[in-house]
Amino acid sequence: MVERLRDHYGIKNEAVLEAMRSVPRHFFVTEALRGRAYDDNALPINFNQTISQPFIVARMTELLEIDKQSRVLEIGAGSGYQTAILSRLASQVYAIERIGELAREAQGRIRDLGIYNATVKAFDGTLGWSAHGPYDAILVAAGGPRIPDPLVAQLKVGGRLVIPIGQTRDSQNLVRVIKTEKGPKTEDHGSCQFVPLIGQHGWEKN
Ligand code: SAH
C-alpha cells in the first residue's frame, strides 16, 4: 500500500508514508473486510459511512503540513483510521464524529492501539471545538456546501484547513484554506468524493 502511495500517487512526505506504514488499516474495518483493508479504495463502515481511500488519507495529511508540535482538529472521525494517522504526526489530535456509536468505537480502537494523544467526541463538527483551539491544522473528512466559518475562526494565522467542498452532496473538490494575516487564501486540489458533511454549517440532515 505504501509503495503505491509513493510510486503511483506521488506522496512524497516521508513522515506521512511512515505513519501510513505504521497504522494497521485492517484494525479499522469489520472482520469481513479485513482481507481488503490494504486495497486501493474506500471501504464501508457502519451507519452508511466509509473509511476513505488510503491515497486520499495520505494526500489530505500531506496538505496539512503538520509536525510534532501541531495541534490538529479532525471532523468526521468515522472509524478512527485518519485520527490514528494524524496522532502519529502531531502533538495532539481532537476528533469529532456526529454519530455517537462511531465516535465511541473510534476512541476504543485508538486506545487499543496505545495512542494517548487523540480524543474523539460526538457532536456537530461544523461548529469546530473552540475549547482546544486555535489549531495549526484542521481536516474535514466529509463534503460540505461551503467552508464553515467557525473552522476558519479556530485556525491559527498560518494554519491550514483541508476540506472537500461541492455544490451537490455527492461530489466535491478538495480545497485547502491557508489563513493569512490578510484573510483566508484558498487552493483547489482536484475532484474527490466524500460522504456528506451534515450540520449547522454543512448540509441539512434528510
Ligand atoms: N476519516 C474517516 C472517514 C469517515 S467518513 C475514517 O478514516 O474512517 C466521514 C464521517 O464524517 C462519517 O462518519 C460521518 O458520520 C461524519 N460526519 C458527517 N458530518 C459530520 C459533522 N458535522 N460533524 C462530525 N462528523 C460528521
Residues whose N, C-alpha, C, O or C-beta is under 5 A from the ligand:
A	BS01	SAH	Q49 T50 I51 S52 I75 G76 A77 G78 S79 G80 Y81 Q82 I96 E97 R98 I99 F123 D124 G125 T126 A141 A142 V195 P196 L197 I198 G199
